[in-house]
């Protein structure tokens, strides 16, 4: 899936709840926010930081 810039997305596993982290593509990276508090702080990651995080998730490094 190619994610377009500017639109907020959340995991399909969050169903119809606002209890989730959302992300959006921006030029040169990704922004992340708490969907329960969309007007609070947004955290920005570079493309390389985001790719490293996603690879760690896929590798099971963050399993609870």
Order of alpha helices (4+ residues) and beta strands (2+ residues): beta-beta-beta-beta-alpha
